[in-house]
Amino acid sequence: MARDHTSPYPTLTESADVVDIFMRADRVVAAVEEAVRLKPKAIWLQLGITSNEAKALAEEGGVMFVMDKCIKQEHSRLLPAR
């Protein structure tokens, strides 16, 4: 990531498997628009963050989209410790 001083968040400069977004819902659409251009496998909005507009953008771009879930909690639920 690189910092664009005109932007409220670091810009994405290279591809990633998952873009995990921690920001207020009213700012997510711009981040998702940028992320979709990089074609990650998934875009994840953390617990308490929802945006139907961002979801539609991701899905139109063919990117899996998860919102209002904690990635750590889901990991622990799906892959419990042995």
PyMOL Python script that loads the backbone (N, CA, C, O; Angstrom):
from pymol import cmd

cmd.read_pdbstr("""\
ATOM      1  N   MET A   1       0.824  -1.182   0.000  1.00  0.00           N
ATOM      2  CA  MET A   1       0.000   0.000   0.000  1.00  0.00           C
ATOM      3  C   MET A   1       0.868   1.245   0.000  1.00  0.00           C
ATOM      4  O   MET A   1       1.980   1.249   0.528  1.00  0.00           O
ATOM      5  N   ALA A   2       0.348   2.285  -0.593  1.00  0.00           N
ATOM      6  CA  ALA A   2       1.029   3.571  -0.596  1.00  0.00           C
ATOM      7  C   ALA A   2       0.071   4.622  -0.072  1.00  0.00           C
ATOM      8  O   ALA A   2      -1.145   4.477  -0.197  1.00  0.00           O
ATOM      9  N   ARG A   3       0.601   5.655   0.501  1.00  0.00           N
ATOM     10  CA  ARG A   3      -0.243   6.716   1.040  1.00  0.00           C
ATOM     11  C   ARG A   3      -0.443   7.795  -0.015  1.00  0.00           C
ATOM     12  O   ARG A   3       0.523   8.393  -0.489  1.00  0.00           O
ATOM     13  N   ASP A   4      -1.687   8.041  -0.379  1.00  0.00           N
ATOM     14  CA  ASP A   4      -2.056   9.151  -1.249  1.00  0.00           C
ATOM     15  C   ASP A   4      -2.553  10.239  -0.308  1.00  0.00           C
ATOM     16  O   ASP A   4      -3.590  10.068   0.333  1.00  0.00           O
ATOM     17  N   HIS A   5      -1.848  11.331  -0.216  1.00  0.00           N
ATOM     18  CA  HIS A   5      -2.167  12.347   0.785  1.00  0.00           C
ATOM     19  C   HIS A   5      -3.481  13.075   0.520  1.00  0.00           C
ATOM     20  O   HIS A   5      -3.919  13.863   1.357  1.00  0.00           O
ATOM     21  N   THR A   6      -4.118  12.832  -0.618  1.00  0.00           N
ATOM     22  CA  THR A   6      -5.434  13.410  -0.862  1.00  0.00           C
ATOM     23  C   THR A   6      -6.539  12.451  -0.446  1.00  0.00           C
ATOM     24  O   THR A   6      -7.718  12.803  -0.475  1.00  0.00           O
ATOM     25  N   SER A   7      -6.155  11.242  -0.062  1.00  0.00           N
ATOM     26  CA  SER A   7      -7.116  10.193   0.278  1.00  0.00           C
ATOM     27  C   SER A   7      -7.128   9.950   1.779  1.00  0.00           C
ATOM     28  O   SER A   7      -6.091  10.087   2.428  1.00  0.00           O
ATOM     29  N   PRO A   8      -8.278   9.591   2.347  1.00  0.00           N
ATOM     30  CA  PRO A   8      -8.358   9.324   3.784  1.00  0.00           C
ATOM     31  C   PRO A   8      -7.796   7.963   4.180  1.00  0.00           C
ATOM     32  O   PRO A   8      -7.752   7.649   5.370  1.00  0.00           O
ATOM     33  N   TYR A   9      -7.364   7.146   3.221  1.00  0.00           N
ATOM     34  CA  TYR A   9      -6.826   5.825   3.517  1.00  0.00           C
ATOM     35  C   TYR A   9      -5.682   5.520   2.564  1.00  0.00           C
ATOM     36  O   TYR A   9      -5.593   6.123   1.495  1.00  0.00           O
ATOM     37  N   PRO A  10      -4.810   4.597   2.932  1.00  0.00           N
ATOM     38  CA  PRO A  10      -3.731   4.206   2.007  1.00  0.00           C
ATOM     39  C   PRO A  10      -4.341   3.615   0.739  1.00  0.00           C
ATOM     40  O   PRO A  10      -5.362   2.930   0.802  1.00  0.00           O
ATOM     41  N   THR A  11      -3.732   3.871  -0.389  1.00  0.00           N
ATOM     42  CA  THR A  11      -4.235   3.313  -1.639  1.00  0.00           C
ATOM     43  C   THR A  11      -3.642   1.928  -1.864  1.00  0.00           C
ATOM     44  O   THR A  11      -2.546   1.620  -1.397  1.00  0.00           O
ATOM     45  N   LEU A  12      -4.375   1.120  -2.573  1.00  0.00           N
ATOM     46  CA  LEU A  12      -3.912  -0.219  -2.897  1.00  0.00           C
ATOM     47  C   LEU A  12      -3.030  -0.125  -4.139  1.00  0.00           C
ATOM     48  O   LEU A  12      -3.426   0.458  -5.148  1.00  0.00           O
ATOM     49  N   THR A  13      -1.847  -0.696  -4.058  1.00  0.00           N
ATOM     50  CA  THR A  13      -0.915  -0.593  -5.178  1.00  0.00           C
ATOM     51  C   THR A  13      -0.565  -1.936  -5.789  1.00  0.00           C
ATOM     52  O   THR A  13       0.055  -1.989  -6.851  1.00  0.00           O
ATOM     53  N   GLU A  14      -0.948  -3.007  -5.143  1.00  0.00           N
ATOM     54  CA  GLU A  14      -0.663  -4.322  -5.703  1.00  0.00           C
ATOM     55  C   GLU A  14      -1.775  -5.274  -5.317  1.00  0.00           C
ATOM     56  O   GLU A  14      -2.569  -4.992  -4.419  1.00  0.00           O
ATOM     57  N   SER A  15      -1.824  -6.373  -5.985  1.00  0.00           N
ATOM     58  CA  SER A  15      -2.877  -7.344  -5.774  1.00  0.00           C
ATOM     59  C   SER A  15      -2.768  -8.005  -4.396  1.00  0.00           C
ATOM     60  O   SER A  15      -1.688  -8.098  -3.813  1.00  0.00           O
ATOM     61  N   ALA A  16      -3.901  -8.453  -3.904  1.00  0.00           N
ATOM     62  CA  ALA A  16      -3.967  -9.173  -2.632  1.00  0.00           C
ATOM     63  C   ALA A  16      -5.050 -10.235  -2.761  1.00  0.00           C
ATOM     64  O   ALA A  16      -5.968 -10.101  -3.570  1.00  0.00           O
ATOM     65  N   ASP A  17      -4.940 -11.281  -1.969  1.00  0.00           N
ATOM     66  CA  ASP A  17      -5.984 -12.303  -1.978  1.00  0.00           C
ATOM     67  C   ASP A  17      -7.252 -11.793  -1.310  1.00  0.00           C
ATOM     68  O   ASP A  17      -8.358 -12.008  -1.807  1.00  0.00           O
ATOM     69  N   VAL A  18      -7.081 -11.107  -0.169  1.00  0.00           N
ATOM     70  CA  VAL A  18      -8.214 -10.571   0.571  1.00  0.00           C
ATOM     71  C   VAL A  18      -7.931  -9.114   0.916  1.00  0.00           C
ATOM     72  O   VAL A  18      -6.858  -8.783   1.421  1.00  0.00           O
ATOM     73  N   VAL A  19      -8.888  -8.258   0.644  1.00  0.00           N
ATOM     74  CA  VAL A  19      -8.810  -6.871   1.083  1.00  0.00           C
ATOM     75  C   VAL A  19      -9.753  -6.759   2.271  1.00  0.00           C
ATOM     76  O   VAL A  19     -10.970  -6.858   2.118  1.00  0.00           O
ATOM     77  N   ASP A  20      -9.186  -6.551   3.453  1.00  0.00           N
ATOM     78  CA  ASP A  20      -9.935  -6.485   4.711  1.00  0.00           C
ATOM     79  C   ASP A  20     -10.076  -5.007   5.083  1.00  0.00           C
ATOM     80  O   ASP A  20      -9.085  -4.337   5.372  1.00  0.00           O
ATOM     81  N   ILE A  21     -11.298  -4.513   5.076  1.00  0.00           N
ATOM     82  CA  ILE A  21     -11.532  -3.078   5.235  1.00  0.00           C
ATOM     83  C   ILE A  21     -12.042  -2.765   6.636  1.00  0.00           C
ATOM     84  O   ILE A  21     -13.067  -3.283   7.081  1.00  0.00           O
ATOM     85  N   PHE A  22     -11.289  -1.899   7.319  1.00  0.00           N
ATOM     86  CA  PHE A  22     -11.656  -1.400   8.638  1.00  0.00           C
ATOM     87  C   PHE A  22     -11.891   0.103   8.504  1.00  0.00           C
ATOM     88  O   PHE A  22     -10.964   0.888   8.703  1.00  0.00           O
ATOM     89  N   MET A  23     -13.078   0.504   8.182  1.00  0.00           N
ATOM     90  CA  MET A  23     -13.403   1.931   8.132  1.00  0.00           C
ATOM     91  C   MET A  23     -14.912   2.097   8.198  1.00  0.00           C
ATOM     92  O   MET A  23     -15.670   1.147   8.004  1.00  0.00           O
ATOM     93  N   ARG A  24     -15.326   3.318   8.473  1.00  0.00           N
ATOM     94  CA  ARG A  24     -16.759   3.600   8.573  1.00  0.00           C
ATOM     95  C   ARG A  24     -17.457   3.266   7.265  1.00  0.00           C
ATOM     96  O   ARG A  24     -16.891   3.406   6.181  1.00  0.00           O
ATOM     97  N   ALA A  25     -18.692   2.825   7.393  1.00  0.00           N
ATOM     98  CA  ALA A  25     -19.470   2.401   6.229  1.00  0.00           C
ATOM     99  C   ALA A  25     -19.612   3.504   5.186  1.00  0.00           C
ATOM    100  O   ALA A  25     -19.670   3.210   3.992  1.00  0.00           O
ATOM    101  N   ASP A  26     -19.669   4.749   5.603  1.00  0.00           N
ATOM    102  CA  ASP A  26     -19.846   5.832   4.634  1.00  0.00           C
ATOM    103  C   ASP A  26     -18.598   6.082   3.786  1.00  0.00           C
ATOM    104  O   ASP A  26     -18.643   6.889   2.858  1.00  0.00           O
ATOM    105  N   ARG A  27     -17.489   5.407   4.085  1.00  0.00           N
ATOM    106  CA  ARG A  27     -16.259   5.564   3.307  1.00  0.00           C
ATOM    107  C   ARG A  27     -15.880   4.313   2.525  1.00  0.00           C
ATOM    108  O   ARG A  27     -14.888   4.320   1.796  1.00  0.00           O
ATOM    109  N   VAL A  28     -16.641   3.261   2.662  1.00  0.00           N
ATOM    110  CA  VAL A  28     -16.247   1.968   2.098  1.00  0.00           C
ATOM    111  C   VAL A  28     -16.368   1.894   0.582  1.00  0.00           C
ATOM    112  O   VAL A  28     -15.572   1.208  -0.059  1.00  0.00           O
ATOM    113  N   VAL A  29     -17.319   2.566   0.005  1.00  0.00           N
ATOM    114  CA  VAL A  29     -17.560   2.432  -1.430  1.00  0.00           C
ATOM    115  C   VAL A  29     -16.306   2.785  -2.237  1.00  0.00           C
ATOM    116  O   VAL A  29     -15.950   2.057  -3.163  1.00  0.00           O
ATOM    117  N   ALA A  30     -15.641   3.873  -1.904  1.00  0.00           N
ATOM    118  CA  ALA A  30     -14.426   4.275  -2.630  1.00  0.00           C
ATOM    119  C   ALA A  30     -13.337   3.211  -2.491  1.00  0.00           C
ATOM    120  O   ALA A  30     -12.639   2.903  -3.457  1.00  0.00           O
ATOM    121  N   ALA A  31     -13.194   2.659  -1.302  1.00  0.00           N
ATOM    122  CA  ALA A  31     -12.183   1.619  -1.078  1.00  0.00           C
ATOM    123  C   ALA A  31     -12.520   0.360  -1.881  1.00  0.00           C
ATOM    124  O   ALA A  31     -11.627  -0.272  -2.446  1.00  0.00           O
ATOM    125  N   VAL A  32     -13.780   0.002  -1.932  1.00  0.00           N
ATOM    126  CA  VAL A  32     -14.197  -1.190  -2.679  1.00  0.00           C
ATOM    127  C   VAL A  32     -14.015  -0.967  -4.179  1.00  0.00           C
ATOM    128  O   VAL A  32     -13.581  -1.876  -4.887  1.00  0.00           O
ATOM    129  N   GLU A  33     -14.338   0.227  -4.672  1.00  0.00           N
ATOM    130  CA  GLU A  33     -14.111   0.527  -6.092  1.00  0.00           C
ATOM    131  C   GLU A  33     -12.644   0.306  -6.453  1.00  0.00           C
ATOM    132  O   GLU A  33     -12.333  -0.295  -7.481  1.00  0.00           O
ATOM    133  N   GLU A  34     -11.757   0.793  -5.610  1.00  0.00           N
ATOM    134  CA  GLU A  34     -10.321   0.637  -5.844  1.00  0.00           C
ATOM    135  C   GLU A  34      -9.906  -0.829  -5.753  1.00  0.00           C
ATOM    136  O   GLU A  34      -9.140  -1.313  -6.586  1.00  0.00           O
ATOM    137  N   ALA A  35     -10.404  -1.524  -4.756  1.00  0.00           N
ATOM    138  CA  ALA A  35     -10.036  -2.928  -4.555  1.00  0.00           C
ATOM    139  C   ALA A  35     -10.507  -3.799  -5.718  1.00  0.00           C
ATOM    140  O   ALA A  35      -9.768  -4.679  -6.160  1.00  0.00           O
ATOM    141  N   VAL A  36     -11.699  -3.576  -6.214  1.00  0.00           N
ATOM    142  CA  VAL A  36     -12.247  -4.397  -7.298  1.00  0.00           C
ATOM    143  C   VAL A  36     -11.345  -4.340  -8.528  1.00  0.00           C
ATOM    144  O   VAL A  36     -11.202  -5.337  -9.236  1.00  0.00           O
ATOM    145  N   ARG A  37     -10.741  -3.193  -8.785  1.00  0.00           N
ATOM    146  CA  ARG A  37      -9.843  -3.062  -9.941  1.00  0.00           C
ATOM    147  C   ARG A  37      -8.637  -3.995  -9.840  1.00  0.00           C
ATOM    148  O   ARG A  37      -8.065  -4.379 -10.860  1.00  0.00           O
ATOM    149  N   LEU A  38      -8.250  -4.359  -8.620  1.00  0.00           N
ATOM    150  CA  LEU A  38      -7.102  -5.253  -8.416  1.00  0.00           C
ATOM    151  C   LEU A  38      -7.477  -6.733  -8.447  1.00  0.00           C
ATOM    152  O   LEU A  38      -6.603  -7.599  -8.393  1.00  0.00           O
ATOM    153  N   LYS A  39      -8.765  -7.021  -8.533  1.00  0.00           N
ATOM    154  CA  LYS A  39      -9.263  -8.399  -8.636  1.00  0.00           C
ATOM    155  C   LYS A  39      -8.815  -9.317  -7.500  1.00  0.00           C
ATOM    156  O   LYS A  39      -8.245 -10.376  -7.762  1.00  0.00           O
ATOM    157  N   PRO A  40      -9.064  -8.931  -6.229  1.00  0.00           N
ATOM    158  CA  PRO A  40      -8.743  -9.862  -5.142  1.00  0.00           C
ATOM    159  C   PRO A  40      -9.735 -11.024  -5.162  1.00  0.00           C
ATOM    160  O   PRO A  40     -10.752 -10.973  -5.854  1.00  0.00           O
ATOM    161  N   LYS A  41      -9.429 -12.059  -4.402  1.00  0.00           N
ATOM    162  CA  LYS A  41     -10.364 -13.180  -4.299  1.00  0.00           C
ATOM    163  C   LYS A  41     -11.576 -12.788  -3.461  1.00  0.00           C
ATOM    164  O   LYS A  41     -12.680 -13.285  -3.682  1.00  0.00           O
ATOM    165  N   ALA A  42     -11.360 -11.876  -2.478  1.00  0.00           N
ATOM    166  CA  ALA A  42     -12.456 -11.463  -1.606  1.00  0.00           C
ATOM    167  C   ALA A  42     -12.210 -10.061  -1.051  1.00  0.00           C
ATOM    168  O   ALA A  42     -11.073  -9.619  -0.884  1.00  0.00           O
ATOM    169  N   ILE A  43     -13.319  -9.387  -0.773  1.00  0.00           N
ATOM    170  CA  ILE A  43     -13.302  -8.119  -0.045  1.00  0.00           C
ATOM    171  C   ILE A  43     -14.118  -8.347   1.210  1.00  0.00           C
ATOM    172  O   ILE A  43     -15.233  -8.864   1.145  1.00  0.00           O
ATOM    173  N   TRP A  44     -13.567  -7.962   2.353  1.00  0.00           N
ATOM    174  CA  TRP A  44     -14.167  -8.261   3.648  1.00  0.00           C
ATOM    175  C   TRP A  44     -14.379  -6.973   4.427  1.00  0.00           C
ATOM    176  O   TRP A  44     -13.435  -6.217   4.656  1.00  0.00           O
ATOM    177  N   LEU A  45     -15.619  -6.723   4.833  1.00  0.00           N
ATOM    178  CA  LEU A  45     -15.924  -5.601   5.731  1.00  0.00           C
ATOM    179  C   LEU A  45     -16.097  -6.164   7.129  1.00  0.00           C
ATOM    180  O   LEU A  45     -16.811  -7.148   7.324  1.00  0.00           O
ATOM    181  N   GLN A  46     -15.459  -5.558   8.081  1.00  0.00           N
ATOM    182  CA  GLN A  46     -15.442  -6.070   9.440  1.00  0.00           C
ATOM    183  C   GLN A  46     -16.794  -5.958  10.148  1.00  0.00           C
ATOM    184  O   GLN A  46     -17.724  -5.316   9.660  1.00  0.00           O
ATOM    185  N   LEU A  47     -16.869  -6.592  11.295  1.00  0.00           N
ATOM    186  CA  LEU A  47     -18.072  -6.653  12.118  1.00  0.00           C
ATOM    187  C   LEU A  47     -18.642  -5.256  12.337  1.00  0.00           C
ATOM    188  O   LEU A  47     -17.924  -4.345  12.748  1.00  0.00           O
ATOM    189  N   GLY A  48     -19.915  -5.094  12.065  1.00  0.00           N
ATOM    190  CA  GLY A  48     -20.598  -3.820  12.259  1.00  0.00           C
ATOM    191  C   GLY A  48     -20.557  -2.902  11.050  1.00  0.00           C
ATOM    192  O   GLY A  48     -21.165  -1.832  11.071  1.00  0.00           O
ATOM    193  N   ILE A  49     -19.850  -3.300   9.990  1.00  0.00           N
ATOM    194  CA  ILE A  49     -19.740  -2.459   8.800  1.00  0.00           C
ATOM    195  C   ILE A  49     -20.536  -3.107   7.670  1.00  0.00           C
ATOM    196  O   ILE A  49     -20.289  -4.255   7.301  1.00  0.00           O
ATOM    197  N   THR A  50     -21.491  -2.361   7.128  1.00  0.00           N
ATOM    198  CA  THR A  50     -22.296  -2.861   6.015  1.00  0.00           C
ATOM    199  C   THR A  50     -22.437  -1.776   4.954  1.00  0.00           C
ATOM    200  O   THR A  50     -22.460  -0.585   5.263  1.00  0.00           O
ATOM    201  N   SER A  51     -22.531  -2.200   3.718  1.00  0.00           N
ATOM    202  CA  SER A  51     -22.779  -1.293   2.601  1.00  0.00           C
ATOM    203  C   SER A  51     -23.305  -2.108   1.432  1.00  0.00           C
ATOM    204  O   SER A  51     -22.559  -2.855   0.798  1.00  0.00           O
ATOM    205  N   ASN A  52     -24.580  -1.963   1.152  1.00  0.00           N
ATOM    206  CA  ASN A  52     -25.165  -2.683   0.022  1.00  0.00           C
ATOM    207  C   ASN A  52     -24.604  -2.179  -1.302  1.00  0.00           C
ATOM    208  O   ASN A  52     -24.480  -2.951  -2.253  1.00  0.00           O
ATOM    209  N   GLU A  53     -24.263  -0.889  -1.375  1.00  0.00           N
ATOM    210  CA  GLU A  53     -23.663  -0.334  -2.590  1.00  0.00           C
ATOM    211  C   GLU A  53     -22.292  -0.963  -2.839  1.00  0.00           C
ATOM    212  O   GLU A  53     -21.973  -1.324  -3.971  1.00  0.00           O
ATOM    213  N   ALA A  54     -21.483  -1.095  -1.790  1.00  0.00           N
ATOM    214  CA  ALA A  54     -20.168  -1.725  -1.919  1.00  0.00           C
ATOM    215  C   ALA A  54     -20.321  -3.197  -2.315  1.00  0.00           C
ATOM    216  O   ALA A  54     -19.558  -3.708  -3.135  1.00  0.00           O
ATOM    217  N   LYS A  55     -21.295  -3.861  -1.736  1.00  0.00           N
ATOM    218  CA  LYS A  55     -21.549  -5.265  -2.066  1.00  0.00           C
ATOM    219  C   LYS A  55     -21.876  -5.417  -3.547  1.00  0.00           C
ATOM    220  O   LYS A  55     -21.356  -6.309  -4.216  1.00  0.00           O
ATOM    221  N   ALA A  56     -22.737  -4.544  -4.050  1.00  0.00           N
ATOM    222  CA  ALA A  56     -23.109  -4.610  -5.466  1.00  0.00           C
ATOM    223  C   ALA A  56     -21.899  -4.368  -6.367  1.00  0.00           C
ATOM    224  O   ALA A  56     -21.737  -5.049  -7.380  1.00  0.00           O
ATOM    225  N   LEU A  57     -21.058  -3.417  -6.012  1.00  0.00           N
ATOM    226  CA  LEU A  57     -19.853  -3.134  -6.798  1.00  0.00           C
ATOM    227  C   LEU A  57     -18.932  -4.353  -6.853  1.00  0.00           C
ATOM    228  O   LEU A  57     -18.428  -4.717  -7.916  1.00  0.00           O
ATOM    229  N   ALA A  58     -18.722  -4.975  -5.697  1.00  0.00           N
ATOM    230  CA  ALA A  58     -17.851  -6.145  -5.643  1.00  0.00           C
ATOM    231  C   ALA A  58     -18.428  -7.290  -6.472  1.00  0.00           C
ATOM    232  O   ALA A  58     -17.721  -7.917  -7.260  1.00  0.00           O
ATOM    233  N   GLU A  59     -19.699  -7.547  -6.289  1.00  0.00           N
ATOM    234  CA  GLU A  59     -20.322  -8.651  -7.013  1.00  0.00           C
ATOM    235  C   GLU A  59     -20.332  -8.404  -8.515  1.00  0.00           C
ATOM    236  O   GLU A  59     -20.135  -9.340  -9.290  1.00  0.00           O
ATOM    237  N   GLU A  60     -20.559  -7.154  -8.946  1.00  0.00           N
ATOM    238  CA  GLU A  60     -20.505  -6.821 -10.368  1.00  0.00           C
ATOM    239  C   GLU A  60     -19.102  -7.050 -10.921  1.00  0.00           C
ATOM    240  O   GLU A  60     -18.936  -7.400 -12.090  1.00  0.00           O
ATOM    241  N   GLY A  61     -18.094  -6.850 -10.071  1.00  0.00           N
ATOM    242  CA  GLY A  61     -16.714  -7.061 -10.474  1.00  0.00           C
ATOM    243  C   GLY A  61     -16.258  -8.502 -10.341  1.00  0.00           C
ATOM    244  O   GLY A  61     -15.101  -8.813 -10.625  1.00  0.00           O
ATOM    245  N   GLY A  62     -17.151  -9.388  -9.913  1.00  0.00           N
ATOM    246  CA  GLY A  62     -16.821 -10.799  -9.780  1.00  0.00           C
ATOM    247  C   GLY A  62     -15.972 -11.134  -8.568  1.00  0.00           C
ATOM    248  O   GLY A  62     -15.255 -12.134  -8.563  1.00  0.00           O
ATOM    249  N   VAL A  63     -16.054 -10.287  -7.528  1.00  0.00           N
ATOM    250  CA  VAL A  63     -15.252 -10.490  -6.323  1.00  0.00           C
ATOM    251  C   VAL A  63     -16.165 -10.914  -5.172  1.00  0.00           C
ATOM    252  O   VAL A  63     -17.182 -10.272  -4.911  1.00  0.00           O
ATOM    253  N   MET A  64     -15.796 -11.996  -4.487  1.00  0.00           N
ATOM    254  CA  MET A  64     -16.541 -12.436  -3.308  1.00  0.00           C
ATOM    255  C   MET A  64     -16.563 -11.298  -2.290  1.00  0.00           C
ATOM    256  O   MET A  64     -15.563 -10.604  -2.110  1.00  0.00           O
ATOM    257  N   PHE A  65     -17.698 -11.108  -1.626  1.00  0.00           N
ATOM    258  CA  PHE A  65     -17.856  -9.986  -0.704  1.00  0.00           C
ATOM    259  C   PHE A  65     -18.465 -10.476   0.600  1.00  0.00           C
ATOM    260  O   PHE A  65     -19.479 -11.175   0.600  1.00  0.00           O
ATOM    261  N   VAL A  66     -17.839 -10.103   1.709  1.00  0.00           N
ATOM    262  CA  VAL A  66     -18.331 -10.453   3.042  1.00  0.00           C
ATOM    263  C   VAL A  66     -18.455  -9.152   3.824  1.00  0.00           C
ATOM    264  O   VAL A  66     -17.562  -8.306   3.778  1.00  0.00           O
ATOM    265  N   MET A  67     -19.564  -8.994   4.542  1.00  0.00           N
ATOM    266  CA  MET A  67     -19.703  -7.802   5.371  1.00  0.00           C
ATOM    267  C   MET A  67     -20.306  -8.163   6.722  1.00  0.00           C
ATOM    268  O   MET A  67     -21.015  -9.158   6.871  1.00  0.00           O
ATOM    269  N   ASP A  68     -19.997  -7.321   7.695  1.00  0.00           N
ATOM    270  CA  ASP A  68     -20.522  -7.455   9.052  1.00  0.00           C
ATOM    271  C   ASP A  68     -20.099  -8.767   9.720  1.00  0.00           C
ATOM    272  O   ASP A  68     -20.879  -9.393  10.438  1.00  0.00           O
ATOM    273  N   LYS A  69     -18.851  -9.169   9.470  1.00  0.00           N
ATOM    274  CA  LYS A  69     -18.303 -10.364  10.120  1.00  0.00           C
ATOM    275  C   LYS A  69     -16.849 -10.114  10.476  1.00  0.00           C
ATOM    276  O   LYS A  69     -16.129  -9.443   9.737  1.00  0.00           O
ATOM    277  N   CYS A  70     -16.423 -10.648  11.595  1.00  0.00           N
ATOM    278  CA  CYS A  70     -15.029 -10.538  12.028  1.00  0.00           C
ATOM    279  C   CYS A  70     -14.245 -11.702  11.418  1.00  0.00           C
ATOM    280  O   CYS A  70     -14.582 -12.867  11.627  1.00  0.00           O
ATOM    281  N   ILE A  71     -13.210 -11.375  10.673  1.00  0.00           N
ATOM    282  CA  ILE A  71     -12.436 -12.407   9.986  1.00  0.00           C
ATOM    283  C   ILE A  71     -11.779 -13.373  10.985  1.00  0.00           C
ATOM    284  O   ILE A  71     -11.674 -14.568  10.708  1.00  0.00           O
ATOM    285  N   LYS A  72     -11.343 -12.870  12.127  1.00  0.00           N
ATOM    286  CA  LYS A  72     -10.729 -13.736  13.149  1.00  0.00           C
ATOM    287  C   LYS A  72     -11.765 -14.690  13.744  1.00  0.00           C
ATOM    288  O   LYS A  72     -11.492 -15.878  13.912  1.00  0.00           O
ATOM    289  N   GLN A  73     -12.950 -14.171  14.063  1.00  0.00           N
ATOM    290  CA  GLN A  73     -14.004 -15.021  14.614  1.00  0.00           C
ATOM    291  C   GLN A  73     -14.413 -16.093  13.611  1.00  0.00           C
ATOM    292  O   GLN A  73     -14.622 -17.246  13.988  1.00  0.00           O
ATOM    293  N   GLU A  74     -14.528 -15.727  12.349  1.00  0.00           N
ATOM    294  CA  GLU A  74     -14.916 -16.703  11.329  1.00  0.00           C
ATOM    295  C   GLU A  74     -13.823 -17.750  11.137  1.00  0.00           C
ATOM    296  O   GLU A  74     -14.118 -18.934  10.970  1.00  0.00           O
ATOM    297  N   HIS A  75     -12.581 -17.324  11.161  1.00  0.00           N
ATOM    298  CA  HIS A  75     -11.469 -18.270  11.055  1.00  0.00           C
ATOM    299  C   HIS A  75     -11.518 -19.265  12.209  1.00  0.00           C
ATOM    300  O   HIS A  75     -11.383 -20.471  12.001  1.00  0.00           O
ATOM    301  N   SER A  76     -11.710 -18.760  13.422  1.00  0.00           N
ATOM    302  CA  SER A  76     -11.774 -19.635  14.612  1.00  0.00           C
ATOM    303  C   SER A  76     -12.962 -20.589  14.559  1.00  0.00           C
ATOM    304  O   SER A  76     -12.866 -21.738  14.990  1.00  0.00           O
ATOM    305  N   ARG A  77     -14.068 -20.110  14.035  1.00  0.00           N
ATOM    306  CA  ARG A  77     -15.265 -20.938  13.925  1.00  0.00           C
ATOM    307  C   ARG A  77     -15.089 -22.039  12.883  1.00  0.00           C
ATOM    308  O   ARG A  77     -15.494 -23.181  13.099  1.00  0.00           O
ATOM    309  N   LEU A  78     -14.486 -21.687  11.759  1.00  0.00           N
ATOM    310  CA  LEU A  78     -14.346 -22.643  10.667  1.00  0.00           C
ATOM    311  C   LEU A  78     -13.153 -23.588  10.835  1.00  0.00           C
ATOM    312  O   LEU A  78     -13.176 -24.724  10.361  1.00  0.00           O
ATOM    313  N   LEU A  79     -12.116 -23.102  11.515  1.00  0.00           N
ATOM    314  CA  LEU A  79     -10.910 -23.904  11.716  1.00  0.00           C
ATOM    315  C   LEU A  79     -10.545 -23.893  13.196  1.00  0.00           C
ATOM    316  O   LEU A  79      -9.563 -23.255  13.577  1.00  0.00           O
ATOM    317  N   PRO A  80     -11.309 -24.583  14.037  1.00  0.00           N
ATOM    318  CA  PRO A  80     -11.050 -24.558  15.467  1.00  0.00           C
ATOM    319  C   PRO A  80      -9.665 -25.115  15.817  1.00  0.00           C
ATOM    320  O   PRO A  80      -9.122 -25.961  15.106  1.00  0.00           O
ATOM    321  N   ALA A  81      -9.122 -24.634  16.902  1.00  0.00           N
ATOM    322  CA  ALA A  81      -7.806 -25.100  17.363  1.00  0.00           C
ATOM    323  C   ALA A  81      -7.865 -26.598  17.662  1.00  0.00           C
ATOM    324  O   ALA A  81      -8.892 -27.126  18.087  1.00  0.00           O
ATOM    325  N   ARG A  82      -6.773 -27.241  17.436  1.00  0.00           N
ATOM    326  CA  ARG A  82      -6.728 -28.696  17.675  1.00  0.00           C
ATOM    327  C   ARG A  82      -6.237 -28.990  19.052  1.00  0.00           C
ATOM    328  O   ARG A  82      -6.132 -30.155  19.435  1.00  0.00           O
TER     329      ARG A  82
END
""", "prot")
cmd.dss("prot")
cmd.show_as("cartoon", "prot")
cmd.util.cbc("prot")
cmd.orient("prot")
